[in-house]
Amino acid sequence: MKSKLFIFLFLLVTHWGLAQNTHFWDGIEAFDGPTDDNPVLASQLDFYFDKMVAPLPDSITLEITRLIERTSCNTDLRDFILWHLLEKYEHPEYMSQDQVFVWLYDQYFSRLEINDLHETNLAMIQEKAERLRRLALFNIAPDIRIGDSINLHSVESEYTVLFFYDHSCEVCIAEKRELDSVCATLPEIKVLPIDLNMESTTNLSELLAIFDTYDIESKPLIYVLDKDKRIIAKKIQAKQIPSIL
């Protein structure tokens, strides 16, 4: 009896959630408000995609498709939505969601005439999308070579942690201590620390290439790779590593 009640309640809640999603954007076709800077609309988009859509790329892209189809007759509104979501998923909450950025480029920005989309920013969006495409979860991590001291793909270990940091950064040093503490109990992990301090390096061109290859916009930065050097986690904190493994 309890199991039947649980199933009934689960189906009821699921149906309610789907119904709420279905009707959330009712009337959006008739929207005639400002789109240049509309914090209310921006908040609605954030609430919907953060709270009412499963945090999976496939679920998010499906909902974006539906929303853009409903707003296609109002290009100003459509373009506001596209720009807002592109910015949102450039730095997403969950690491796999950066592929929504790639999808937005492939599906819309590379195909449509969008307000304020010019050759310069289109090229920047394309470059960002291609970096994120290469760095998608379960892709082979790009090789890293710095002089004779670092060769990523020659490292033999069950797991490899790429730790990008700057020795002059206090936050980086604190995170390095945390990483050392975490990995001390995990002998199957090999940590590959890569100091990105520009002033003390003799391999400036190689470091600059790493910034681009690994989409490094801030430090510290962590990638976790399996024994085949596939990316299994990225842009996480050291304390999250045990739960991922």
C-alpha positions, 0 to 999 in steps of 0.5 A: 500500500505504501509503495502504491501511495509513493508511486501515486504521489511521485506521478502527481508531483511529476505531472504537476511539474510538467504542467507548470513548465508547460504554462510558465511562458503562456502569453510570452508571444504577446510580450511588448515590453523593453528588451534592451535592459529588462531585469524582470525578464532576465530574472524570469529566465534565470528562475525558469532554467535554474528551478524548473528545468532539469540541470542537464544539457539535453533538458536545457536545450530542449526548453530553449528550443521551445522558448525560441520557437514561441518567440520567433515572431518577435526578434527583439525578444528572441535575441534578448533571450539568446544573449542572456542564455549565452552569457548564463551558460558561458560560466554555468553552475554545473560543469557539463552545462558549458555545452549549452553555450556550444549548442547555442552557438551551433544552433543560433549564433552561427546561423541567425542574424541576431541584434548586436552580433557583429563579426568581432564578437561572433568570432569570439563566441566561435572561439569560446565554443570551440574551446568548450567543445574540445573540453567537454566531459569525457573528451581526451584532455589536450596534451600539455608540454612545458619544456622538458619538465611536463608532458601530460600524456606521458603521466601514468596514473589511475587519475591525474589532477591538473592544478593550474595556479599562480604561486603569487596568489594567496587563494591558489596557495590555500587551494594547493594546501587543500589539494595536497591534503585531499590527495594524500589519502588517495594514492591513485591520484597524480597531481600535475601542478602547473604554475601560470605565473607570467613573471617567473616563467621561461616558457611564456609562449607555452603558458599562453597556449595553455590559457587558451587550450584549457579555457583558463579565465581565473586561477586556481583551476582544477581538471580531473582526468582518468587513466586514459586522460579523459576529462571526468571533472573540471573547474571544481574545488579540491574538496570535491574530488573524493566525491567525484572519484 
